[in-house]
Amino acid sequence: DVRALPSVTHAVFVASTTGQGDPPENFKSFWQFLIKRSLPRNSLQSLRFAVFGLGDSSYPKFNHVARKLFQRLVDLGATP
């Protein structure tokens, strides 16, 4: 359950990119949770994480989803 993420202390995320930098369908609800304006900027301060990106490096937006996820987790106080 994505709502439990603020209580998680360690996580590894594997994010893929499809087409022209698009997220896969199963990522969209997770992303909607992360971009809520009601999430405090320090809501993930206890989280240490790693993000692994999968994609085709011949596309201009290679690993776009992984880069966006990484930045948003940092913005919410998580530590890479």
Secondary structure, 3 states (H helix, E strand, C coil): CHHHHHHCCEEEEEEECECCCECCHHHHHHHHHHCCCCCCCCCCCCCEEEEEEECCCCCCCCCHHHHHHHHHHHHCCCEC
